[in-house]
Amino acid sequence: MTGRQTLTGALAVDLGDGREIRHGQRAGHIHYTRQPRAVYTCLLCHQQEGPVTGAETVQRFVDSVRTIHAARCTAAAPTTERQAA
């Protein structure tokens, strides 16, 4: 690694508890006893995105949360924009 790196956010993902269904029409699907969930906390502005639950929702959230939060993070905005808010 070169240069200094700064930790700006924390993404917590709980994969849930589930079992794969092996027989019948739903074979290959997962039956969850506890749904997956995720939450993102910005360490710059201390805002939280989420929590979200459900396998597909968590996957979409993880794929996009950094981009979505960057657009509304008050700490990442230039000083002039923060003063106007």
N, C-alpha and C positions, 0 to 999 in steps of 0.2 A: 504494500500500500504506500502511496505517496501522498504527501500533503495532510492537512488536517480534515477530519470528518466530524460532522455534527449530527447527533441524533435529533430528528425533528418530530418524530411521531412514533406511536406504539400501536400496532395492530394485534389484537388478541383474537384468536380463533379457537373455539371449542368444537371439535369434530363430532361431538354427540356420541350416543351409544346406539348401535343398530346391528341387525343381523340380515344377511342376504337371504332372500326367499329362494329356495332351490327347486321347488316343485309347483306345478300348476300354471295358470295364466300369468301370474306375476313373477315368474322365475327370473332371477337376475336383478330384481328390484330390492331395495333395502327397506326393512321395517324398522323405524327408529323408535326407541323407548325414550330417548332424549334427543331432540332435534339439534342439529349443528347451529351455532350462533357465532356472531362476530361483532366487534366494536373497535373503532379507531379513535385514539386520543391524540390530539395535536399537542406537542410539548412546547410550541411557541405561543399559541393563543389560548391553550387550555380548554378548547372546545372539544366536544365528543360527537362523533358521527355514529349513528346506530343507537342501540343494538339492532341487529337484524337476525332473523331465525329462518331455518329451512335450508336444505342443501343447495337448491338452485339460487335462492336469494343470496346466500352467503357467498357463493361463487361469483356472482355478478358484483356484489359489494367489494370483495377483495380485489377483483380486476380493476375497479374504477375509483375506489375511495380516495386515493392520493390525488388524482386529477381533480375530482369533484371538490375536495376540501381545499385544494390550492386556490381554486377560483373564489372562495369566500373566506379564506383565512385572513383575519384582521392584522395579525403580526407580520405576515409576509408582504403586505401592501406597502408601497412607498410611503414615506412620512407625510407627504402632502395629502394623500388620500385618507390616511388615518385621522388627520386633523379635521378633515371635512366631514367625517362620519359622526 
